[in-house]
Amino acid sequence: MTNYLEFEKPLAEIEGKAEELRAMARENEEMDIEKEAAALDRKAADLLKELYKDLTPWRKCLVARHPNRPHCKDYIEALFDEYTPLAGDRNFADDHAVMGGLARLGDRSVMVIGHEKGNDTKSRIERNFGMARPEGYRKAIRLMDIAHRFNLPVVTLVDTPGAYPGKGAEERGQSEAIARSTQKCLEIGVPLVSVVIGEGGSGGAIAFATANRVAMLEHSIYSVISPEGCASILWKDAEKMREAAEALRLTAQDLKQLGVCDRIIPEPIGGAQRDAQSAIAGVGKALGEMIDELSKLDSAALIKDRRSKYLQLGSKGLAA
């Protein structure tokens, strides 16, 4: 079942009519409706191109949060072979919002870590909607340590509205765990590449994405706060989220200009949710190219490259 976003309602009507015609034809084989249905398909395709030709920042937020977008688990299953999950932080518990383990990307052994949101009610609750607790970040630290010890590139897949802000998480040191994870990203002497596949929310995303190379899917977002949260603080009105999305400069295109994002991975027309296989293949190609580029550097050069990238943040695109 296709889930349509608010701005896709005209598209839903056209595609719905085409499906109704085909359903009628299946019930009555004498009906010949293929020409009418094909004309509606063409109209829908043209409208889809028009809708996605120049998305506003707020509409990009909606696409980035689309429930049918491929999530971390989908990317791992499609791109990585011999995936061996590693669980727990060796301190408190295993956080199911963070998944990670040893795997092979093509002919290269890697450590892959990512946020997993889940794809139905049960799995979303189990995964805490991709909002990691302290044990999730401590698990990521443990996995990065293993990667450093065995000289394995680290791949992180970012898709979170932010770290979990609950009372228990705060009691167990949420901010400290995020800071330690960010610090570990800066310290490891192996290639670290990150892809924002949906939402990159606040410190919860930075703790995974302080990488040598950061790529973003075309309609993904990456920001210090959600548009709703920003609007609530600045204007005391969460309904001003559209204005906040504009002001935050959270799109892949804005962040490429600012130097936060190193490359933008194109999505199929209509977003990754319309053709998950194509979107996942694009991410796999980008990961391979980024790791190949970084594999030419030694540990000291990798650490220097990473640190200099973040020391220079904000110096690009300020006049824009």
N, C-alpha and C positions, 0 to 999 in steps of 0.2 A: 504493500500500500504506500502510495506517494504522500508524503507530508508536505503541504504547500505553506510557504511563508506568507505573511500578510500582503506583501507587495506582489505576490505571485497569483493572487485570486483570479485575475482575468485569464491567466494561463490555465488555471485549474478548470475554468468553465469550458474552454476550448477542448482540452484533453479529455474532460469528462464527456463531452458530446461525442467525440470520436469513439470513446470506449462504449458508450451507449449504443451507437450504431453497430459496432462490431458484436456487441452482446445480442442485439436483435437479430443480426445475421446468423449467429450461431444457433439461435432458436428456430429460425426459419431459413432453411438452406436456399430457398428460391429467391430470397432478397439479394440484390446486387448493390451493395452500398460502398464498395471499395473506392470508387472515385470520390465520393463525398468524404469518406473517412481520410483518404490520402490528402485531399484539399485541406481538411482541418489539421492534419499532421504538419503540413507545410506552413500553415498559418501559425500553429503553435511554435514551430521551430524558429520562425521569423520573430515572433513575440519574445521568445526566450532570449534570443540574441540581443534584442532591443533592451530588455529588462536588465541584462547583465553587462551591457556595453559600458556603462558609467555608473557603478553603484556608489551611493553615498556612504560615508563612514558608518552610519547607523545600520544601513542595510547589510554592509559587510559584517557587522556584529551579529546580525540575525543569521547570516549564512554560516559564519564561523561556529555558531552554536547549534546548527541544524542537527536534529536527533539522528538523521540518517547518514551524516558524514562518517567516513571510516575513522575508527579510533585506533589507539595504540595497538591493541590486540590484533586488529585486522592487518595492520602494517607488519607486525612481527610474523604473523602466520603466512603472509604473502611474500615477504621479502627475505626472510631469514631462514636458513636451514639449521638443523640440529640445535634448535633452541632448548636450552636447559635452564629452567627458572631457578632463581636463588631467592630464598624467602627469609624474612626476619631481620631485625636490627641487632640481634644478639644481646638485647637489653630489656625490651618490654614486650614486643609483639610483631606480627607481620601486618603491614598496612596494605590492604588490597587496592587502594587507590594508586599505588605505585607498583608497577611490574618491571622485572628486569632479570637478566641472566646472560649466560654465555651463548653465543650463536655464531653462525657463519653468514657473512654477507658476500655472496659470490664465493671466491676462493680465499677470503680473508676472515680470520677469527676476530671477533669483536665482542665488546660488552655493550648490550643494549639496555636502556633504562627509559621508562616513560610513564606518563600519567594515563590511567585508564578510567573512562567515565561510565562504561557499561552501555548496553544497547536496549534494555527493557527495564521495567520497574524493579524487578528482583535484582538484576545485576547492578543497576544504578545505585540502589541502596547499599548493596554489598561493597561497591567501589567508592561509596561516599561521593558520588557525582564527580569523581576526579579530584577531590579536595584532600590533599595529603595531610596526615597528622605528623608529629615529630618523628615517630618511628619510620615513616615513609622516607623522610629525608635522611635519617640515620642509616636506613637500608641502602639508599643511593650512595652515601659516603662509603659504606663498606664495599659496595660493588666497584666504585671508582678506585678504591685502594687495591682491590684485587687486579683490576685492569692495569694499574700502574706497576704492580709487582711483576706481572707476566707480560708487560709491554703490549697490551691490547688496545687498539683504538676504542674510544667510547662514543656511542651514538645515543643521543637523547631525543625523545619525541615528546614535545610539550603540548599539553592540551588540558588546561585547568582554569577554572574561574578564579583560583587563588588558593592559598593554603587554608585548611580548616580552622575557623576562629573559635571553636568551642572551648568551654571551660576546662575540660580534661586536657585538651591539646596545649592550652596555655600553661596549665599546671606542670606538664611534662616538658616544658621548654621549647615551645614552637618557634619563637623568634631566634633562639640560640641555634636550633637545629637547621633553620633556613640559612643563617649566617655561616654555620660550619660547612654546609653543603656548597654554598657559593665559594667559600674559601678553598674547599677541596677542588672545585672546578679550576681555580687559578693555580693550584699547586701541582697537579699531576703532570708528569712528563711524557704523556702520550697524546696523539691527536684526539681532540674533543670536538665533535660536530653536532649541531643541534638543529632540529626542524620544528617550527611551530606549525602543527597540523590543524589546529582549531583556535582555541583561546590560549593566549599567554597572559595570565593574570598575576600582576604584582610580584611580590617576592617569591610566591609559590612557583612561578615560572623562572625567575632569575636564578633560583637555586639549581636548576638543571641547564639553563641556557647561557651560562657564562662561559661560552665556548670559543674556540679558535675561529670557527665559521658558523654563522647563524643564517639559516635559510627559512623562508616563510612561504607557505602556500599562498597563492594569489589572493584568496579571500579570507585569510586568517587575520587575527588581530593580536596585538601585543601592547600592553599598557600598564601603567603604574596603579591604576584603579579602574573598576568598571565604569562605563558611562553613567549608569544609574547611581552608583556611589558618589561619583564626582558631582553629579547634578544635585544630589541630596546635600552635599557639603557646601557647594558654591551658591546654589540658588534655593536651598531648602525645599526643593521640588524635584522628585525623581522623574517626573514626566518631562523634564527638560533634557532627557538623555540624548536626544538627537543633537542638540547644541553642544553637549559635553563631548559626544563622539567626534564632532568636528574639531573641537579645541584640543583634544588629547593627542591628535595626530597618531592614531593607533593602527593605521592600515599598513600593509606590507610596503605599499608604494611610498608613503611618508617616511617610514623607518629606513627604507633603502636610501632615501635622500639624506637622512640624518646620520647614516653610517651605523645604525644599530643592526640592520639586516644586511647581509652580504649578497644574497641572491634571492630572487623571487621565482618560485616554481609555478609554472602555469597550471591552471585547473581546467577541466572540461567546461564547455559552455553550460551554464546552469549550476556550476559548483561541483565539488568533489562528490557530493551525494548523488549526482546524476550519473556518474560513471566512475565508481570507486576503483575499478581495475586500472583505468588510465591514470587516475590521480596517484595511486600507490606506485605505479611504474615510474612516474615522474619523480617521486620522492626517492625511489631506489637509485635512479640514474644520478640524481644530485648528490646523494650520500656517497656513492662510489667515486664520483669526480672530486668531491671535497676531501675524502680520505686519501685518495691518490696524490692530490696536491700537497697535503700536509705530511705524508709519509716520507717526503724528501728531507724533512727537517729533523734534527736531533732533539733530545729532551730539552736542553737549555734554550734552543731556538724556539721550540713550541711554547714554552713557558713565557719567554720574552714576547713572542708574537701575541699571545693571549692577553698579557698584562698591558701591552702598549695599545691594543685595540680598545680596552675599557678606559684607559687613561685619556684617550683622545675622544671619547664619546661626547657628543654635543658640540664639537667644533665644526661639524659639517652641516651645511644647510641652514645655519642660523639666520642668514639674511633672506631666506626664502619666505 
